Each structure stands twice: as structure tokens, then as C-alpha cells.
Amino acid sequence: MFAEELLACMPSHRSPEPGSLMVRIGLDDRAEGLTADPDVFYVTEHYVGYTAVLVRMSRATPDEIGV
């Protein structure tokens, strides 16, 4: 799902759930992930305008995050 150029980090804003990872991603790819698996991929109001998606790492599989 994620492009080869990946930037991921722990979210610095307080709105994500604990154990989440923030990943930079294009808005089209983000929309696809949010639709395909909303239990894994989500955004909070803070991240709506950013090219990023939040990932619930406890629910993500290696295939979903491209590892």
C-alpha cells in the first residue's frame, strides 16, 4: 500500500490512539486504505488536511504496511 519512499514516525499530536504510527501517504492512497481497512488505518480531525494516515500497529499485518 505504501510507496517506496516512506516517512513514518510516532505522532506528535495528542489526538491519535496510543500505539499508532503516522505515515506520510498520498491522499488517494490514504482514501483507499481508510476504505479497505478502517480498523487499521484512520485519521483524526488534526490529520484531515495532511498527506498522512494513522496506523493502529496492534492491528496491522506486515502485508498491510508493506513490510
PDB file of N, CA, C and O in Angstrom:
ATOM      1  N   MET A   1       0.806  -1.184   0.000  1.00  0.00           N
ATOM      2  CA  MET A   1       0.000   0.000   0.000  1.00  0.00           C
ATOM      3  C   MET A   1       0.853   1.254   0.000  1.00  0.00           C
ATOM      4  O   MET A   1       0.502   2.229  -0.664  1.00  0.00           O
ATOM      5  N   PHE A   2       1.946   1.259   0.713  1.00  0.00           N
ATOM      6  CA  PHE A   2       2.761   2.455   0.836  1.00  0.00           C
ATOM      7  C   PHE A   2       3.795   2.522  -0.276  1.00  0.00           C
ATOM      8  O   PHE A   2       4.277   1.497  -0.757  1.00  0.00           O
ATOM      9  N   ALA A   3       4.129   3.744  -0.676  1.00  0.00           N
ATOM     10  CA  ALA A   3       5.126   3.960  -1.715  1.00  0.00           C
ATOM     11  C   ALA A   3       6.504   3.561  -1.206  1.00  0.00           C
ATOM     12  O   ALA A   3       6.713   3.375  -0.008  1.00  0.00           O
ATOM     13  N   GLU A   4       7.439   3.435  -2.142  1.00  0.00           N
ATOM     14  CA  GLU A   4       8.786   3.042  -1.754  1.00  0.00           C
ATOM     15  C   GLU A   4       9.471   4.107  -0.908  1.00  0.00           C
ATOM     16  O   GLU A   4      10.296   3.779  -0.056  1.00  0.00           O
ATOM     17  N   GLU A   5       9.144   5.373  -1.129  1.00  0.00           N
ATOM     18  CA  GLU A   5       9.686   6.438  -0.294  1.00  0.00           C
ATOM     19  C   GLU A   5       8.726   6.621   0.871  1.00  0.00           C
ATOM     20  O   GLU A   5       7.635   7.166   0.705  1.00  0.00           O
ATOM     21  N   LEU A   6       9.124   6.177   2.019  1.00  0.00           N
ATOM     22  CA  LEU A   6       8.237   6.131   3.162  1.00  0.00           C
ATOM     23  C   LEU A   6       8.799   6.983   4.289  1.00  0.00           C
ATOM     24  O   LEU A   6       9.986   6.918   4.609  1.00  0.00           O
ATOM     25  N   LEU A   7       7.942   7.766   4.872  1.00  0.00           N
ATOM     26  CA  LEU A   7       8.303   8.515   6.069  1.00  0.00           C
ATOM     27  C   LEU A   7       7.285   8.155   7.131  1.00  0.00           C
ATOM     28  O   LEU A   7       6.088   8.388   6.962  1.00  0.00           O
ATOM     29  N   ALA A   8       7.753   7.601   8.200  1.00  0.00           N
ATOM     30  CA  ALA A   8       6.870   7.208   9.289  1.00  0.00           C
ATOM     31  C   ALA A   8       7.490   7.638  10.610  1.00  0.00           C
ATOM     32  O   ALA A   8       8.711   7.657  10.763  1.00  0.00           O
ATOM     33  N   CYS A   9       6.634   7.979  11.552  1.00  0.00           N
ATOM     34  CA  CYS A   9       7.127   8.374  12.869  1.00  0.00           C
ATOM     35  C   CYS A   9       6.000   8.228  13.888  1.00  0.00           C
ATOM     36  O   CYS A   9       4.838   8.028  13.533  1.00  0.00           O
ATOM     37  N   MET A  10       6.365   8.331  15.131  1.00  0.00           N
ATOM     38  CA  MET A  10       5.371   8.362  16.182  1.00  0.00           C
ATOM     39  C   MET A  10       4.653   9.703  16.070  1.00  0.00           C
ATOM     40  O   MET A  10       5.320  10.727  15.919  1.00  0.00           O
ATOM     41  N   PRO A  11       3.337   9.740  16.137  1.00  0.00           N
ATOM     42  CA  PRO A  11       2.614  11.005  16.037  1.00  0.00           C
ATOM     43  C   PRO A  11       2.955  11.922  17.209  1.00  0.00           C
ATOM     44  O   PRO A  11       3.032  11.479  18.355  1.00  0.00           O
ATOM     45  N   SER A  12       3.156  13.188  16.912  1.00  0.00           N
ATOM     46  CA  SER A  12       3.470  14.140  17.975  1.00  0.00           C
ATOM     47  C   SER A  12       2.219  14.837  18.505  1.00  0.00           C
ATOM     48  O   SER A  12       2.243  15.409  19.595  1.00  0.00           O
ATOM     49  N   HIS A  13       1.138  14.793  17.749  1.00  0.00           N
ATOM     50  CA  HIS A  13      -0.115  15.383  18.205  1.00  0.00           C
ATOM     51  C   HIS A  13      -0.781  14.420  19.186  1.00  0.00           C
ATOM     52  O   HIS A  13      -0.564  13.211  19.106  1.00  0.00           O
ATOM     53  N   ARG A  14      -1.576  14.932  20.093  1.00  0.00           N
ATOM     54  CA  ARG A  14      -2.177  14.074  21.129  1.00  0.00           C
ATOM     55  C   ARG A  14      -3.432  13.328  20.678  1.00  0.00           C
ATOM     56  O   ARG A  14      -3.947  12.494  21.422  1.00  0.00           O
ATOM     57  N   SER A  15      -3.933  13.612  19.474  1.00  0.00           N
ATOM     58  CA  SER A  15      -5.209  13.029  19.046  1.00  0.00           C
ATOM     59  C   SER A  15      -5.156  11.551  18.653  1.00  0.00           C
ATOM     60  O   SER A  15      -6.170  10.874  18.816  1.00  0.00           O
ATOM     61  N   PRO A  16      -4.052  11.007  18.150  1.00  0.00           N
ATOM     62  CA  PRO A  16      -4.052   9.576  17.786  1.00  0.00           C
ATOM     63  C   PRO A  16      -4.157   8.663  19.002  1.00  0.00           C
ATOM     64  O   PRO A  16      -3.800   9.031  20.121  1.00  0.00           O
ATOM     65  N   GLU A  17      -4.655   7.468  18.743  1.00  0.00           N
ATOM     66  CA  GLU A  17      -4.729   6.450  19.783  1.00  0.00           C
ATOM     67  C   GLU A  17      -3.310   6.017  20.169  1.00  0.00           C
ATOM     68  O   GLU A  17      -2.410   6.062  19.330  1.00  0.00           O
ATOM     69  N   PRO A  18      -3.094   5.601  21.420  1.00  0.00           N
ATOM     70  CA  PRO A  18      -1.786   5.074  21.808  1.00  0.00           C
ATOM     71  C   PRO A  18      -1.408   3.890  20.919  1.00  0.00           C
ATOM     72  O   PRO A  18      -2.269   3.103  20.524  1.00  0.00           O
ATOM     73  N   GLY A  19      -0.138   3.772  20.614  1.00  0.00           N
ATOM     74  CA  GLY A  19       0.340   2.660  19.792  1.00  0.00           C
ATOM     75  C   GLY A  19       0.158   2.865  18.304  1.00  0.00           C
ATOM     76  O   GLY A  19       0.268   1.919  17.525  1.00  0.00           O
ATOM     77  N   SER A  20      -0.120   4.102  17.902  1.00  0.00           N
ATOM     78  CA  SER A  20      -0.301   4.404  16.484  1.00  0.00           C
ATOM     79  C   SER A  20       0.979   4.937  15.873  1.00  0.00           C
ATOM     80  O   SER A  20       1.849   5.465  16.565  1.00  0.00           O
ATOM     81  N   LEU A  21       1.074   4.790  14.578  1.00  0.00           N
ATOM     82  CA  LEU A  21       2.185   5.301  13.793  1.00  0.00           C
ATOM     83  C   LEU A  21       1.608   6.253  12.760  1.00  0.00           C
ATOM     84  O   LEU A  21       0.553   5.975  12.189  1.00  0.00           O
ATOM     85  N   MET A  22       2.282   7.376  12.508  1.00  0.00           N
ATOM     86  CA  MET A  22       1.857   8.309  11.476  1.00  0.00           C
ATOM     87  C   MET A  22       2.724   8.043  10.250  1.00  0.00           C
ATOM     88  O   MET A  22       3.952   8.025  10.339  1.00  0.00           O
ATOM     89  N   VAL A  23       2.073   7.838   9.102  1.00  0.00           N
ATOM     90  CA  VAL A  23       2.784   7.533   7.871  1.00  0.00           C
ATOM     91  C   VAL A  23       2.371   8.540   6.806  1.00  0.00           C
ATOM     92  O   VAL A  23       1.181   8.757   6.578  1.00  0.00           O
ATOM     93  N   ARG A  24       3.362   9.157   6.150  1.00  0.00           N
ATOM     94  CA  ARG A  24       3.060  10.060   5.038  1.00  0.00           C
ATOM     95  C   ARG A  24       2.599   9.228   3.859  1.00  0.00           C
ATOM     96  O   ARG A  24       3.205   8.210   3.525  1.00  0.00           O
ATOM     97  N   ILE A  25       1.515   9.675   3.231  1.00  0.00           N
ATOM     98  CA  ILE A  25       0.922   8.927   2.132  1.00  0.00           C
ATOM     99  C   ILE A  25       0.089   9.897   1.298  1.00  0.00           C
ATOM    100  O   ILE A  25      -0.463  10.858   1.834  1.00  0.00           O
ATOM    101  N   GLY A  26      -0.004   9.658   0.019  1.00  0.00           N
ATOM    102  CA  GLY A  26      -0.834  10.491  -0.842  1.00  0.00           C
ATOM    103  C   GLY A  26      -2.299  10.388  -0.456  1.00  0.00           C
ATOM    104  O   GLY A  26      -2.737   9.369   0.078  1.00  0.00           O
ATOM    105  N   LEU A  27      -3.049  11.434  -0.726  1.00  0.00           N
ATOM    106  CA  LEU A  27      -4.454  11.453  -0.319  1.00  0.00           C
ATOM    107  C   LEU A  27      -5.276  10.363  -0.994  1.00  0.00           C
ATOM    108  O   LEU A  27      -6.177   9.806  -0.367  1.00  0.00           O
ATOM    109  N   ASP A  28      -4.991  10.043  -2.255  1.00  0.00           N
ATOM    110  CA  ASP A  28      -5.727   8.968  -2.933  1.00  0.00           C
ATOM    111  C   ASP A  28      -5.455   7.620  -2.281  1.00  0.00           C
ATOM    112  O   ASP A  28      -6.375   6.837  -2.047  1.00  0.00           O
ATOM    113  N   ASP A  29      -4.166   7.351  -1.985  1.00  0.00           N
ATOM    114  CA  ASP A  29      -3.817   6.091  -1.321  1.00  0.00           C
ATOM    115  C   ASP A  29      -4.398   6.037   0.092  1.00  0.00           C
ATOM    116  O   ASP A  29      -4.817   4.981   0.566  1.00  0.00           O
ATOM    117  N   ARG A  30      -4.414   7.191   0.749  1.00  0.00           N
ATOM    118  CA  ARG A  30      -4.986   7.240   2.096  1.00  0.00           C
ATOM    119  C   ARG A  30      -6.467   6.872   2.049  1.00  0.00           C
ATOM    120  O   ARG A  30      -6.932   6.063   2.852  1.00  0.00           O
ATOM    121  N   ALA A  31      -7.199   7.456   1.122  1.00  0.00           N
ATOM    122  CA  ALA A  31      -8.632   7.172   0.995  1.00  0.00           C
ATOM    123  C   ALA A  31      -8.864   5.681   0.745  1.00  0.00           C
ATOM    124  O   ALA A  31      -9.797   5.087   1.285  1.00  0.00           O
ATOM    125  N   GLU A  32      -8.008   5.094  -0.076  1.00  0.00           N
ATOM    126  CA  GLU A  32      -8.117   3.652  -0.361  1.00  0.00           C
ATOM    127  C   GLU A  32      -7.917   2.834   0.910  1.00  0.00           C
ATOM    128  O   GLU A  32      -8.684   1.911   1.181  1.00  0.00           O
ATOM    129  N   GLY A  33      -6.891   3.166   1.689  1.00  0.00           N
ATOM    130  CA  GLY A  33      -6.622   2.434   2.930  1.00  0.00           C
ATOM    131  C   GLY A  33      -7.719   2.609   3.959  1.00  0.00           C
ATOM    132  O   GLY A  33      -8.098   1.654   4.636  1.00  0.00           O
ATOM    133  N   LEU A  34      -8.230   3.822   4.082  1.00  0.00           N
ATOM    134  CA  LEU A  34      -9.310   4.082   5.035  1.00  0.00           C
ATOM    135  C   LEU A  34     -10.557   3.287   4.692  1.00  0.00           C
ATOM    136  O   LEU A  34     -11.269   2.815   5.578  1.00  0.00           O
ATOM    137  N   THR A  35     -10.815   3.143   3.403  1.00  0.00           N
ATOM    138  CA  THR A  35     -11.980   2.381   2.948  1.00  0.00           C
ATOM    139  C   THR A  35     -11.746   0.880   3.098  1.00  0.00           C
ATOM    140  O   THR A  35     -12.633   0.147   3.536  1.00  0.00           O
ATOM    141  N   ALA A  36     -10.547   0.429   2.731  1.00  0.00           N
ATOM    142  CA  ALA A  36     -10.252  -1.005   2.725  1.00  0.00           C
ATOM    143  C   ALA A  36     -10.180  -1.599   4.130  1.00  0.00           C
ATOM    144  O   ALA A  36     -10.658  -2.711   4.356  1.00  0.00           O
ATOM    145  N   ASP A  37      -9.588  -0.868   5.072  1.00  0.00           N
ATOM    146  CA  ASP A  37      -9.418  -1.437   6.413  1.00  0.00           C
ATOM    147  C   ASP A  37      -9.422  -0.341   7.477  1.00  0.00           C
ATOM    148  O   ASP A  37      -8.366   0.021   7.995  1.00  0.00           O
ATOM    149  N   PRO A  38     -10.599   0.188   7.805  1.00  0.00           N
ATOM    150  CA  PRO A  38     -10.684   1.262   8.797  1.00  0.00           C
ATOM    151  C   PRO A  38     -10.330   0.833  10.220  1.00  0.00           C
ATOM    152  O   PRO A  38     -10.148   1.685  11.090  1.00  0.00           O
ATOM    153  N   ASP A  39     -10.231  -0.472  10.470  1.00  0.00           N
ATOM    154  CA  ASP A  39      -9.772  -0.914  11.786  1.00  0.00           C
ATOM    155  C   ASP A  39      -8.273  -0.722  11.955  1.00  0.00           C
ATOM    156  O   ASP A  39      -7.776  -0.652  13.079  1.00  0.00           O
ATOM    157  N   VAL A  40      -7.551  -0.636  10.845  1.00  0.00           N
ATOM    158  CA  VAL A  40      -6.106  -0.449  10.871  1.00  0.00           C
ATOM    159  C   VAL A  40      -5.734   1.005  10.578  1.00  0.00           C
ATOM    160  O   VAL A  40      -4.944   1.610  11.302  1.00  0.00           O
ATOM    161  N   PHE A  41      -6.307   1.556   9.518  1.00  0.00           N
ATOM    162  CA  PHE A  41      -5.953   2.900   9.060  1.00  0.00           C
ATOM    163  C   PHE A  41      -7.034   3.894   9.454  1.00  0.00           C
ATOM    164  O   PHE A  41      -8.225   3.625   9.297  1.00  0.00           O
ATOM    165  N   TYR A  42      -6.612   5.050   9.970  1.00  0.00           N
ATOM    166  CA  TYR A  42      -7.587   6.061  10.374  1.00  0.00           C
ATOM    167  C   TYR A  42      -6.927   7.433  10.371  1.00  0.00           C
ATOM    168  O   TYR A  42      -5.705   7.540  10.273  1.00  0.00           O
ATOM    169  N   VAL A  43      -7.729   8.465  10.477  1.00  0.00           N
ATOM    170  CA  VAL A  43      -7.239   9.828  10.675  1.00  0.00           C
ATOM    171  C   VAL A  43      -8.080  10.469  11.766  1.00  0.00           C
ATOM    172  O   VAL A  43      -9.245  10.120  11.954  1.00  0.00           O
ATOM    173  N   THR A  44      -7.488  11.393  12.469  1.00  0.00           N
ATOM    174  CA  THR A  44      -8.235  12.219  13.408  1.00  0.00           C
ATOM    175  C   THR A  44      -8.439  13.572  12.741  1.00  0.00           C
ATOM    176  O   THR A  44      -7.863  13.848  11.688  1.00  0.00           O
ATOM    177  N   GLU A  45      -9.241  14.392  13.344  1.00  0.00           N
ATOM    178  CA  GLU A  45      -9.526  15.713  12.768  1.00  0.00           C
ATOM    179  C   GLU A  45      -8.234  16.482  12.486  1.00  0.00           C
ATOM    180  O   GLU A  45      -8.138  17.182  11.478  1.00  0.00           O
ATOM    181  N   HIS A  46      -7.261  16.357  13.354  1.00  0.00           N
ATOM    182  CA  HIS A  46      -5.995  17.061  13.170  1.00  0.00           C
ATOM    183  C   HIS A  46      -5.302  16.683  11.859  1.00  0.00           C
ATOM    184  O   HIS A  46      -4.682  17.541  11.231  1.00  0.00           O
ATOM    185  N   TYR A  47      -5.392  15.434  11.436  1.00  0.00           N
ATOM    186  CA  TYR A  47      -4.664  14.939  10.264  1.00  0.00           C
ATOM    187  C   TYR A  47      -5.458  15.001   8.959  1.00  0.00           C
ATOM    188  O   TYR A  47      -4.937  14.607   7.915  1.00  0.00           O
ATOM    189  N   VAL A  48      -6.685  15.476   8.986  1.00  0.00           N
ATOM    190  CA  VAL A  48      -7.523  15.505   7.784  1.00  0.00           C
ATOM    191  C   VAL A  48      -6.853  16.255   6.637  1.00  0.00           C
ATOM    192  O   VAL A  48      -6.914  15.788   5.500  1.00  0.00           O
ATOM    193  N   GLY A  49      -6.235  17.368   6.885  1.00  0.00           N
ATOM    194  CA  GLY A  49      -5.620  18.172   5.835  1.00  0.00           C
ATOM    195  C   GLY A  49      -4.200  17.783   5.460  1.00  0.00           C
ATOM    196  O   GLY A  49      -3.606  18.406   4.581  1.00  0.00           O
ATOM    197  N   TYR A  50      -3.650  16.775   6.099  1.00  0.00           N
ATOM    198  CA  TYR A  50      -2.271  16.362   5.853  1.00  0.00           C
ATOM    199  C   TYR A  50      -2.221  15.114   4.967  1.00  0.00           C
ATOM    200  O   TYR A  50      -3.150  14.307   4.957  1.00  0.00           O
ATOM    201  N   THR A  51      -1.136  14.975   4.234  1.00  0.00           N
ATOM    202  CA  THR A  51      -0.918  13.760   3.445  1.00  0.00           C
ATOM    203  C   THR A  51      -0.313  12.695   4.364  1.00  0.00           C
ATOM    204  O   THR A  51       0.854  12.322   4.242  1.00  0.00           O
ATOM    205  N   ALA A  52      -1.141  12.229   5.270  1.00  0.00           N
ATOM    206  CA  ALA A  52      -0.710  11.247   6.264  1.00  0.00           C
ATOM    207  C   ALA A  52      -1.897  10.391   6.672  1.00  0.00           C
ATOM    208  O   ALA A  52      -3.055  10.794   6.560  1.00  0.00           O
ATOM    209  N   VAL A  53      -1.573   9.210   7.144  1.00  0.00           N
ATOM    210  CA  VAL A  53      -2.580   8.312   7.701  1.00  0.00           C
ATOM    211  C   VAL A  53      -2.021   7.790   9.019  1.00  0.00           C
ATOM    212  O   VAL A  53      -0.808   7.662   9.185  1.00  0.00           O
ATOM    213  N   LEU A  54      -2.906   7.496   9.938  1.00  0.00           N
ATOM    214  CA  LEU A  54      -2.522   6.889  11.205  1.00  0.00           C
ATOM    215  C   LEU A  54      -2.756   5.390  11.106  1.00  0.00           C
ATOM    216  O   LEU A  54      -3.739   4.942  10.516  1.00  0.00           O
ATOM    217  N   VAL A  55      -1.854   4.629  11.682  1.00  0.00           N
ATOM    218  CA  VAL A  55      -1.916   3.163  11.610  1.00  0.00           C
ATOM    219  C   VAL A  55      -1.964   2.605  13.026  1.00  0.00           C
ATOM    220  O   VAL A  55      -1.089   2.887  13.844  1.00  0.00           O
ATOM    221  N   ARG A  56      -2.988   1.817  13.304  1.00  0.00           N
ATOM    222  CA  ARG A  56      -3.068   1.106  14.586  1.00  0.00           C
ATOM    223  C   ARG A  56      -2.149  -0.111  14.466  1.00  0.00           C
ATOM    224  O   ARG A  56      -2.528  -1.135  13.898  1.00  0.00           O
ATOM    225  N   MET A  57      -0.955   0.016  15.000  1.00  0.00           N
ATOM    226  CA  MET A  57       0.058  -1.020  14.811  1.00  0.00           C
ATOM    227  C   MET A  57      -0.345  -2.354  15.427  1.00  0.00           C
ATOM    228  O   MET A  57       0.097  -3.401  14.953  1.00  0.00           O
ATOM    229  N   SER A  58      -1.154  -2.344  16.451  1.00  0.00           N
ATOM    230  CA  SER A  58      -1.574  -3.607  17.066  1.00  0.00           C
ATOM    231  C   SER A  58      -2.503  -4.403  16.156  1.00  0.00           C
ATOM    232  O   SER A  58      -2.705  -5.599  16.369  1.00  0.00           O
ATOM    233  N   ARG A  59      -3.066  -3.752  15.151  1.00  0.00           N
ATOM    234  CA  ARG A  59      -3.989  -4.429  14.240  1.00  0.00           C
ATOM    235  C   ARG A  59      -3.419  -4.609  12.828  1.00  0.00           C
ATOM    236  O   ARG A  59      -4.021  -5.296  12.003  1.00  0.00           O
ATOM    237  N   ALA A  60      -2.281  -4.005  12.548  1.00  0.00           N
ATOM    238  CA  ALA A  60      -1.701  -4.042  11.200  1.00  0.00           C
ATOM    239  C   ALA A  60      -0.925  -5.341  10.985  1.00  0.00           C
ATOM    240  O   ALA A  60      -0.279  -5.861  11.894  1.00  0.00           O
ATOM    241  N   THR A  61      -1.011  -5.847   9.753  1.00  0.00           N
ATOM    242  CA  THR A  61      -0.209  -7.006   9.367  1.00  0.00           C
ATOM    243  C   THR A  61       0.959  -6.513   8.507  1.00  0.00           C
ATOM    244  O   THR A  61       0.878  -5.426   7.935  1.00  0.00           O
ATOM    245  N   PRO A  62       2.026  -7.279   8.408  1.00  0.00           N
ATOM    246  CA  PRO A  62       3.146  -6.858   7.559  1.00  0.00           C
ATOM    247  C   PRO A  62       2.713  -6.558   6.119  1.00  0.00           C
ATOM    248  O   PRO A  62       3.222  -5.619   5.507  1.00  0.00           O
ATOM    249  N   ASP A  63       1.791  -7.336   5.581  1.00  0.00           N
ATOM    250  CA  ASP A  63       1.325  -7.097   4.207  1.00  0.00           C
ATOM    251  C   ASP A  63       0.629  -5.748   4.077  1.00  0.00           C
ATOM    252  O   ASP A  63       0.793  -5.063   3.067  1.00  0.00           O
ATOM    253  N   GLU A  64      -0.135  -5.362   5.073  1.00  0.00           N
ATOM    254  CA  GLU A  64      -0.868  -4.094   5.012  1.00  0.00           C
ATOM    255  C   GLU A  64       0.054  -2.877   5.014  1.00  0.00           C
ATOM    256  O   GLU A  64      -0.254  -1.849   4.412  1.00  0.00           O
ATOM    257  N   ILE A  65       1.177  -3.008   5.693  1.00  0.00           N
ATOM    258  CA  ILE A  65       2.081  -1.855   5.780  1.00  0.00           C
ATOM    259  C   ILE A  65       3.307  -2.011   4.881  1.00  0.00           C
ATOM    260  O   ILE A  65       4.234  -1.204   4.943  1.00  0.00           O
ATOM    261  N   GLY A  66       3.309  -3.030   4.062  1.00  0.00           N
ATOM    262  CA  GLY A  66       4.374  -3.176   3.053  1.00  0.00           C
ATOM    263  C   GLY A  66       5.719  -3.599   3.595  1.00  0.00           C
ATOM    264  O   GLY A  66       6.758  -3.228   3.049  1.00  0.00           O
ATOM    265  N   VAL A  67       5.709  -4.375   4.668  1.00  0.00           N
ATOM    266  CA  VAL A  67       6.979  -4.851   5.246  1.00  0.00           C
ATOM    267  C   VAL A  67       7.271  -6.243   4.743  1.00  0.00           C
ATOM    268  O   VAL A  67       8.291  -6.829   5.105  1.00  0.00           O
TER     269      VAL A  67
END
